[in-house]
Amino acid sequence: MQVTLLGEALDILMVLAVCGALLAGFPVAFTLAGIALLFGLLGTALGVFEPAFFRALPQRVYGVMTNEVLIAVPLFVFMGVMLERSKVAEDLLESLGRLFGTLRGGLGIAVCVVGALLAASTGIVGATVVTMGLLSLPTMLRHGYDPRLACGVICAAGTLGQIIPPSIVLVLLGDVMSAAFQRSQLERGLFTPETVAVGDLFAGALLPGLVLVGLYVAYVVLVARLRPAAAPPLPPDAAAAGRSRSAALRQLAGALLAPVVLIVAVLGSILGGIATPTEAAGVGAVGALLLAGWRRAGRARPLVAAGAAALVGLLLLTAFVDLRVTRREVPPADQAGIALAVLLTLLLAAGLAACLLQTWRAGVLAAVVRATARISSMVFVILIGATLFSLVFRGLGGEEMVHAALTDLPGGTWGALALVMLVMFLLGFFLDFIEIVFVVVPLVAPPLLVLGVDPVWLGVLIAVNLQTSFLTPPFGFALFYLRGVAPEGVRTAEIYRGAVPFVAIQLLMLLLLAAWPELATWLPGLLFGS
């Protein structure tokens, strides 16, 4: 009994030490790994930790590096950074601003819609907040918008990339939830466990993400109606800028075409069962490169357009023709389809070569590759540090402690779920979503899943909760991003106060998901039967 209590005490001290070191500004990955190693050695000296847990680390790291699902992370990062450098956001904001600008709150509505479109095409919060802060915040302030409303809507719309697929947090969360779900089934005696895939979370998060966008828009409209001076319409001459509404619609259609086609290709291939999330991430990366190349191609535009058409053709061909070449017998129709696929692949390769050349000459490709390598390295190094932390935490008996604490709570499953959501919300004030996904979720998800909580519903609840962490001071990253690009006249207090209503909206979204789990489970059940 004393050994168990000592191990649990070391677990609690280890968590407190990690929180203290992170608040002091130490790097996340090295903090997790270093403190875990120190407490593991201390536990070994005290006889409450088995050193064999350390020997499991290389196998765990190898499993992380060979995990096919996690290959989607650098691909989606590349896709997002490339689209951000392609000036997609600028075209969308300008076009939607012209269309909605004459309405009260029109610029705020345009920011919400652009945030949703960028979330479905880039998924990178920092790039989205900075881009919209640079482009739309000065315009909104110049035309009389309340600084709190303008800052709040930009920060909130920028965080939609966390919940609207394809989202990096959903990829990471899906991998963690899959392992937790299988472990929970084994604990219940199910030795042929079912799985939950990243595609299930993508489908489950789509409707809640769209509902959240609708709630943002509704709030902007409500503020514009109750306080007209806080969200005035643009003067007709500024909104139209000499163009008719039909011209504005044509400009909007041109700005929307490329990102919408890319969104449909990526999400459609996943939700339609044509491709896995990793394969779809490859499609997104290639599509983003084609889009960036098209904007700089000049005389090579016909070749880039042919490459884009070949990509679409390959997706359609994959959906209707069996292109496997390892079969013993290949029917003549499939042989023709395979030959056509080879030709389309060669055409796509030529288009990509032209895009690579043009983006390299423009200095875009090198910057995108560096940013992709930096972000992906950060994610995987944190994952390795969190893996060591989890091993030591479990070796000291922390998993049994968490399981007992959750299962003994009053209120049963709902009490345990409410406590986990509250803890994650509070941790979001101080920790990044990556630390919470890699450290906290593996500890709390298995007990909840053992209690019978639906894994897709739980994953979407966690994703919405983690999205809130970007808006909660003092370490809300979206607030920091906007502070870095906001005009000098905008005070930090106005940015913080502007985010508060949107934090409340996200908490309302959590309550809606708790009351109607079908928001998260209906679409995956319809598409995948899960």
C-alpha positions in Angstrom: 0.0 0.0 0.0 2.8 2.4 0.9 4.6 1.6 -2.4 1.4 2.4 -4.4 0.8 5.7 -2.5 4.5 6.7 -3.0 4.2 6.0 -6.8 1.0 8.0 -7.0 2.6 10.9 -5.1 5.5 10.9 -7.5 3.0 10.9 -10.4 1.3 14.0 -9.0 4.7 15.7 -8.3 5.8 14.9 -11.9 2.7 16.5 -13.4 3.2 19.6 -11.2 6.9 19.8 -12.1 6.0 19.7 -15.8 3.4 22.5 -15.4 5.9 24.6 -13.5 8.7 24.1 -16.1 6.4 24.9 -19.0 5.1 28.1 -17.3 8.8 29.0 -16.7 9.3 28.9 -20.5 11.3 25.7 -20.9 10.8 23.9 -24.3 7.9 21.5 -24.2 9.5 18.3 -25.7 12.6 18.4 -23.6 10.6 19.3 -20.4 8.4 16.3 -20.8 11.2 13.9 -21.6 13.7 15.3 -19.0 11.3 15.5 -16.1 9.9 12.0 -16.9 13.5 10.6 -16.9 14.3 12.2 -13.6 11.2 10.9 -11.9 11.7 7.5 -13.5 15.2 7.3 -12.0 13.9 8.6 -8.6 11.1 6.0 -8.7 13.7 3.3 -9.5 15.8 4.4 -6.5 12.8 4.3 -4.2 11.7 0.9 -5.6 8.4 2.0 -7.1 9.3 2.0 -10.8 10.4 -0.8 -13.0 13.3 0.2 -15.3 12.0 -2.2 -17.9 9.6 0.6 -18.9 12.5 2.6 -20.3 13.4 -0.3 -22.5 10.0 0.0 -24.2 10.8 3.5 -25.4 12.8 2.6 -28.6 9.9 0.4 -29.7 7.4 3.1 -29.0 9.5 5.7 -31.0 9.9 3.3 -33.9 6.1 2.8 -33.8 5.6 6.5 -34.0 8.0 7.0 -36.9 6.4 4.2 -38.9 2.8 5.1 -38.2 1.2 5.6 -41.6 -1.5 7.9 -40.2 1.0 10.4 -38.9 2.5 10.8 -42.3 -0.5 13.0 -43.0 0.9 15.6 -40.6 3.8 17.0 -42.7 1.6 16.7 -45.8 -1.2 18.7 -44.4 1.3 21.2 -43.0 2.9 21.6 -46.4 -0.6 22.0 -48.0 -1.5 24.7 -45.5 1.7 26.7 -45.7 1.8 26.6 -49.5 -1.8 27.9 -49.7 -1.0 30.6 -47.2 1.9 31.7 -49.4 -0.4 31.5 -52.5 -2.4 34.6 -51.3 -5.7 32.6 -51.3 -6.9 34.4 -48.2 -6.3 37.9 -49.7 -8.5 37.1 -52.7 -11.2 35.6 -50.6 -11.3 38.4 -48.1 -11.4 41.0 -50.8 -14.2 39.3 -52.8 -16.4 38.5 -49.8 -15.8 42.0 -48.4 -17.2 43.5 -51.6 -20.2 41.1 -51.5 -21.1 41.5 -47.8 -19.6 44.9 -47.0 -22.9 46.9 -47.5 -24.6 44.8 -44.7 -24.4 45.7 -41.0 -21.7 43.3 -39.7 -20.9 42.3 -43.3 -17.1 42.4 -42.8 -17.4 40.3 -39.7 -19.5 37.8 -41.6 -16.9 37.8 -44.4 -14.1 37.0 -41.9 -16.1 34.1 -40.5 -16.8 32.6 -43.9 -13.1 33.1 -45.0 -12.0 31.5 -41.7 -14.1 28.4 -42.4 -12.8 28.1 -46.0 -9.2 28.5 -44.9 -9.8 26.0 -42.1 -10.9 23.5 -44.7 -8.0 24.2 -46.9 -5.0 25.1 -44.7 -5.9 24.2 -41.1 -3.0 26.3 -39.7 -4.2 28.7 -37.0 -1.2 31.0 -36.8 -1.1 31.6 -40.6 -4.9 32.2 -40.7 -5.0 34.7 -37.8 -2.0 36.6 -39.0 -3.2 36.8 -42.6 -6.7 38.0 -41.6 -5.3 40.3 -39.0 -3.1 42.0 -41.5 -5.7 42.2 -44.2 -9.1 42.7 -42.5 -8.4 44.3 -39.1 -7.2 47.7 -40.4 -10.2 47.8 -42.8 -12.7 46.9 -40.0 -11.2 49.6 -37.7 -11.1 52.2 -40.4 -14.8 51.8 -41.1 -15.8 52.1 -37.5 -15.9 48.5 -36.1 -15.7 48.0 -32.4 -12.0 46.9 -31.8 -13.2 44.2 -29.4 -15.6 42.7 -32.0 -13.1 43.0 -34.8 -10.3 41.3 -32.8 -12.6 38.6 -31.4 -14.1 37.5 -34.7 -10.6 37.4 -36.4 -9.2 35.3 -33.5 -12.2 33.0 -33.4 -12.4 32.5 -37.2 -8.7 31.7 -37.2 -9.1 28.8 -34.8 -11.7 27.0 -37.0 -8.8 25.1 -38.5 -8.7 23.1 -35.3 -12.2 21.6 -35.7 -13.1 21.8 -39.4 -11.3 18.9 -41.3 -8.8 18.3 -42.6 -7.2 19.4 -39.3 -3.8 18.5 -37.9 -5.3 18.2 -34.4 -7.9 15.7 -35.7 -5.1 13.6 -37.2 -3.1 13.6 -34.0 -6.2 13.1 -31.9 -7.5 10.3 -34.2 -4.3 8.3 -33.7 -4.3 8.7 -29.9 -8.1 7.9 -29.7 -7.6 4.8 -31.9 -5.0 3.4 -29.5 -7.1 4.3 -26.4 -10.2 2.7 -27.9 -8.4 -0.6 -28.6 -6.9 -0.6 -25.2 -10.3 0.0 -23.6 -11.9 -2.9 -25.5 -9.1 -5.2 -24.4 -9.7 -4.2 -20.8 -13.4 -5.1 -21.3 -12.4 -8.6 -22.6 -13.0 -7.9 -26.3 -10.0 -9.5 -28.0 -11.1 -8.7 -31.5 -11.3 -4.9 -30.9 -12.9 -2.5 -33.4 -11.0 0.6 -34.5 -11.8 4.3 -34.8 -10.0 5.9 -37.7 -9.0 9.5 -38.5 -11.6 9.5 -41.2 -14.3 8.9 -38.5 -13.2 12.0 -36.6 -13.1 14.0 -39.8 -16.7 13.1 -40.6 -17.7 13.6 -37.0 -16.2 17.0 -36.7 -17.6 18.4 -40.0 -21.2 19.2 -38.8 -20.1 20.6 -35.4 -17.5 22.8 -37.2 -20.2 24.2 -39.6 -22.6 24.8 -36.6 -19.8 26.7 -34.9 -19.3 28.9 -38.0 -23.1 29.5 -37.9 -23.0 30.5 -34.3 -20.1 32.9 -35.0 -22.1 34.5 -37.8 -25.2 34.7 -35.7 -23.3 36.5 -32.9 -21.9 39.1 -35.4 -25.4 39.6 -36.8 -26.8 40.0 -33.2 -24.2 42.5 -32.2 -24.8 44.5 -35.5 -28.5 44.6 -34.7 -28.3 45.4 -31.0 -25.3 47.8 -31.3 -25.3 49.2 -34.9 -22.4 51.4 -34.2 -20.2 48.4 -33.4 -20.5 46.9 -36.9 -21.5 49.5 -39.4 -21.9 48.8 -43.1 -19.3 50.0 -45.6 -20.2 53.1 -47.6 -21.6 52.0 -51.0 -18.6 53.5 -52.8 -16.1 51.6 -50.6 -17.9 48.4 -50.9 -18.5 48.5 -54.6 -15.3 50.3 -55.6 -16.8 51.0 -59.0 -18.0 47.4 -59.6 -21.5 46.1 -60.0 -22.8 43.2 -57.8 -22.6 40.9 -60.7 -18.9 41.8 -61.1 -18.4 41.1 -57.4 -20.1 37.8 -57.8 -17.8 36.9 -60.7 -14.8 37.9 -58.7 -16.0 35.8 -55.8 -16.6 32.8 -58.0 -13.0 33.1 -59.4 -11.5 33.4 -55.9 -13.6 30.5 -54.5 -13.1 28.0 -57.4 -9.6 26.8 -56.7 -9.8 26.4 -52.9 -13.3 24.8 -53.1 -12.1 22.3 -55.7 -9.2 21.4 -53.4 -11.4 21.1 -50.4 -13.8 18.8 -52.3 -10.9 16.7 -53.6 -9.4 16.2 -50.1 -12.5 15.9 -47.9 -14.5 14.2 -50.7 -11.9 11.5 -51.2 -11.8 10.8 -47.4 -15.6 10.9 -46.8 -16.3 9.0 -50.0 -14.0 6.2 -49.0 -11.8 6.7 -52.0 -8.6 7.5 -50.0 -7.3 7.3 -46.5 -6.5 10.6 -44.7 -2.8 10.1 -45.5 -3.5 9.6 -49.2 -5.9 12.6 -49.2 -3.2 14.7 -47.5 -0.9 13.8 -50.4 -3.7 15.0 -52.8 -4.0 18.2 -50.8 -0.2 18.8 -50.9 -0.1 18.3 -54.7 -3.2 20.4 -55.2 -1.7 23.3 -53.1 1.5 23.1 -55.1 -0.5 23.2 -58.4 -2.5 26.2 -57.2 0.7 28.1 -56.1 2.4 27.2 -59.4 -0.7 28.4 -61.4 -0.4 31.9 -59.9 3.2 32.2 -61.0 3.4 30.0 -64.0 3.1 32.6 -66.8 3.6 30.8 -70.1 3.6 27.4 -68.3 0.0 27.8 -67.2 -1.4 25.4 -69.8 0.9 22.7 -68.5 -0.1 23.4 -64.9 -3.8 23.4 -65.9 -3.2 20.0 -67.6 -1.5 18.7 -64.5 -4.5 19.8 -62.4 -6.9 18.2 -64.8 -4.8 15.0 -64.6 -5.1 15.0 -60.8 -8.9 15.3 -61.0 -8.9 12.6 -63.6 -6.8 10.2 -61.4 -9.2 10.8 -58.5 -12.2 10.0 -60.6 -10.5 7.0 -62.2 -9.6 5.6 -58.7 -13.2 5.8 -57.7 -14.6 3.8 -60.6 -11.7 1.5 -61.8 -9.7 -1.1 -60.0 -6.1 0.1 -60.7 -4.3 -2.7 -58.8 -1.6 -4.3 -61.0 -0.7 -7.2 -58.7 -3.7 -9.3 -59.5 -3.3 -12.5 -61.4 -6.0 -11.6 -64.0 -6.7 -8.0 -65.1 -9.8 -7.5 -67.2 -9.4 -5.6 -70.5 -11.4 -2.7 -69.2 -9.1 -2.4 -66.1 -6.1 -2.7 -68.3 -7.3 0.3 -70.3 -7.9 2.2 -67.1 -4.4 1.4 -65.8 -2.9 2.6 -69.1 -4.9 5.9 -68.8 -3.8 6.2 -65.2 -0.1 6.0 -66.3 -0.6 8.7 -68.9 -2.4 11.0 -66.4 0.4 10.4 -63.9 3.0 11.5 -66.4 1.0 14.6 -67.2 0.6 15.3 -63.5 4.4 14.9 -63.1 5.0 17.4 -65.9 2.7 19.9 -64.3 4.2 19.5 -60.9 7.7 19.9 -62.3 6.6 23.3 -63.8 5.1 24.3 -60.5 8.2 23.3 -58.5 10.4 25.3 -60.9 8.2 28.4 -60.7 7.8 28.4 -56.9 11.5 27.8 -56.4 12.3 30.7 -58.7 9.9 32.9 -56.7 11.6 31.9 -53.4 8.3 30.4 -52.1 9.2 26.7 -52.3 12.3 26.9 -50.0 10.3 28.9 -47.4 7.4 26.5 -47.5 9.7 23.5 -47.1 11.6 25.1 -44.2 8.3 25.9 -42.4 6.9 22.4 -43.0 10.1 20.8 -41.6 10.1 23.1 -38.6 6.4 22.5 -37.7 6.5 18.8 -38.3 9.7 18.4 -36.3 8.1 20.2 -33.4 5.1 17.9 -33.5 7.1 14.7 -33.6 9.7 15.7 -31.0 6.9 16.6 -28.6 5.3 13.3 -29.4 8.5 11.4 -28.4 8.8 13.4 -25.2 5.2 12.7 -24.4 5.7 9.0 -25.1 8.5 8.9 -22.4 6.3 10.9 -20.0 3.4 8.5 -20.5 5.6 5.4 -19.9 6.9 6.8 -16.6 3.5 8.0 -15.5 2.0 4.5 -16.1 5.1 2.8 -14.6 4.5 4.8 -11.3 0.8 3.6 -11.3 -0.7 6.8 -12.6 -3.0 5.0 -15.1 -4.7 3.0 -12.3 -5.0 6.2 -10.2 -6.7 8.1 -13.1 -9.0 5.2 -13.8 -10.1 4.9 -10.2 -10.6 8.6 -9.8 -12.9 8.8 -12.9 -14.9 5.6 -12.2 -15.5 6.6 -8.5 -16.9 10.0 -9.3 -20.5 10.8 -8.4 -22.6 11.0 -11.5 -21.1 8.0 -13.2 -20.1 8.5 -16.9 -21.5 12.0 -17.1 -19.6 13.1 -14.0 -16.4 11.7 -15.3 -16.9 13.3 -18.7 -17.7 16.6 -17.1 -14.6 16.5 -15.0 -12.3 15.6 -17.9 -13.8 18.4 -20.0 -13.3 20.9 -17.2 -9.7 19.8 -16.6 -8.9 20.1 -20.3 -10.5 23.5 -20.5 -8.4 24.8 -17.5 -5.2 23.2 -18.9 -5.9 25.1 -22.1 -5.2 28.3 -20.3 -1.5 27.2 -19.9 -0.8 24.4 -22.3 -0.8 24.0 -26.1 -3.2 21.6 -27.8 -0.3 19.3 -28.7 0.7 18.7 -25.1 -2.9 18.0 -24.1 -3.4 15.6 -27.0 -0.2 13.6 -26.3 -0.1 13.8 -22.5 -3.6 14.1 -21.1 -5.8 12.3 -23.7 -4.0 8.9 -23.5 -4.5 9.0 -19.7 -8.2 10.0 -19.5 -9.6 8.5 -22.7 -9.3 4.8 -21.9 -11.3 5.0 -18.6 -14.0 7.1 -20.3 -14.2 4.6 -23.2 -14.4 1.7 -20.8 -17.5 3.4 -19.3 -19.1 3.2 -22.8 -18.5 6.7 -24.2 -18.6 6.7 -28.0 -15.0 7.3 -29.3 -16.0 9.6 -32.1 -18.2 11.7 -29.9 -15.5 11.9 -27.3 -12.9 12.9 -29.9 -15.0 15.7 -31.3 -15.8 17.0 -27.7 -12.1 17.0 -27.0 -11.3 18.8 -30.3 -13.9 21.6 -29.6 -12.5 21.9 -26.1 -8.9 22.1 -27.4 -9.9 24.8 -29.9 -10.9 26.9 -27.0 -7.3 26.9 -25.7 -6.3 29.2 -28.5 -8.6 31.9 -27.2 -8.1 31.7 -23.4 -5.7 34.1 -21.8 -3.0 34.3 -20.7 -1.4 31.9 -23.3 -4.1 31.9 -26.0 -1.9 31.6 -29.1 -4.5 33.2 -31.4 -4.4 36.2 -29.2 -0.6 36.4 -29.4 -0.7 36.0 -33.1 -3.1 38.9 -33.5 -1.3 41.1 -31.0 1.8 40.7 -33.1 0.2 42.2 -36.3 -2.5 44.5 -34.8 -2.2 48.2 -35.2 -0.6 50.1 -32.3 -4.0 51.7 -31.4 -5.4 48.3 -30.5 -4.8 47.5 -26.8 -4.1 44.0 -25.6 -7.0 44.2 -23.2 -9.4 44.8 -26.2 -8.1 41.6 -27.9 -8.6 39.6 -24.7 -12.1 41.1 -24.1 -13.1 40.5 -27.7 -12.3 36.8 -27.4 -14.5 36.2 -24.3 -17.9 36.0 -26.2 -16.4 33.5 -28.6 -15.0 31.4 -25.8 -18.6 31.4 -24.5 -19.9 30.3 -27.9 -17.4 27.4 -28.0 -18.6 26.3 -24.5 -22.1 26.5 -25.9 -21.0 24.2 -28.7 -19.7 21.8 -26.1 -23.1 21.8 -24.4 -24.9 21.3 -27.8 -22.6 18.3 -28.5 -23.3 16.9 -25.0 -27.1 17.3 -25.5 -27.1 15.9 -29.1 -24.3 13.5 -29.6 -25.8 12.8 -33.1 -24.1 16.0 -34.2 -20.9 14.1 -34.1 -22.0 10.5 -34.7 -24.6 10.8 -37.4 -22.4 11.5 -40.4 -19.7 8.8 -39.6 -22.5 6.3 -39.1 -24.0 7.3 -42.5 -20.7 7.2 -44.4 -18.8 4.4 -42.6 -21.3 2.6 -40.5 -19.3 3.5 -37.4 
